[in-house]
Amino acid sequence: MLPGLPEFEMFFPKTVDETCSLLSKYGRDAQVVAGGTDLFVKMKLRRFVPPILINIKKISGLDYIHWDEDRGLRIGPLTTIQAIWESDVVAGRFPVLREAAGVLGTEQIRNLGTLAGNLANASPSAEFAPPLLVLGASVRCLGRNGERRVPLERFFIGPGKTALEPDELIMEVAVANPRPDARLVYLKHSLRKMDVAMASAALSLVLDGGVCRDVRIALGAVAPTPFRAVQAERALEGKRLAADASESALLDEAAQTAAAETLPIDDVRSYASYRKKVIVMMVRHGLEHIIAQARTESPQ
């Protein structure tokens, strides 16, 4: 049984400016909270006990999903996981994000948890990190020094650590429109669909005349941070697929290379050695899936 929450002081700012002022005043003693699905568990377990909580749920206008042809997809910091799952725009134009939303926790968790919280928590197994990495997403941050954009590849700096300054708040997650000929998939391995991932992978690839282009492979739960497996990407980039034994060998090479780039650990969910084996299987299966999809939809 979990112990009760430790003592803390909570503020309920009504504007972004007020939030930034509180963050500037209290610095690293303060923690922003919206859904709190991860934070309150950590606090109950005494793993992380911030004395000041800043609850931003009362700030209006931050729960949006906007899309247009020029700017792509923009998601506000209070947008819930369930809203992403239910979004017609996401389902139609960014289905890999819907795939990630559909396997994140229970419906109750999805109705509380936010995309910004999932990223700011900086868990190595963050559900949305791999698909957003292959989509080339960025995070718009706001603090006392103004706004800045941080590519997601530079946002995660360690377990539970991000590039956010103590006074900064995530204001938006931005995703450019993927190439229309790109094929993407998200894969997660866990005991149950709702459980935290033992390993996860997102893959994106364009099959151009039988040649692999714009290859992107992102992995989660197998290193201190979610990351792009750049060596595995290079193993495929520019290579011609011939639907024969040489193609099978090439996919094996890419999968093994991806696993070699991981730095998994043993924990309560899995052993490091098992995670490496899972990555080999997931990357191979993911590549087979999107290559078959590309060939079916656009015969080479």
Secondary structure by P-SEA (a helix, b strand, c coil): cccccccbbbbbbccaaaaaaaaaaccccbbbbcccaaaaaaaaaccccccbbbbcccccccccccccccccbbbcccccaaaaaaccccccccaaaaaaaaacccaaaaacccaaaaaaaccccccaaaaaaaabbbbbbbccccbbbbcccccccccccccccccccccbbbbccccccbbbbbbbbcccccccccccbbbbbbbccccccbbbbbbcccccccccaaaaaaacccccccccaaaaaaaaaaaaaaaaacbbbbcccccaaaaaaaaaaaaaaaaaaaaaaaaaaccc
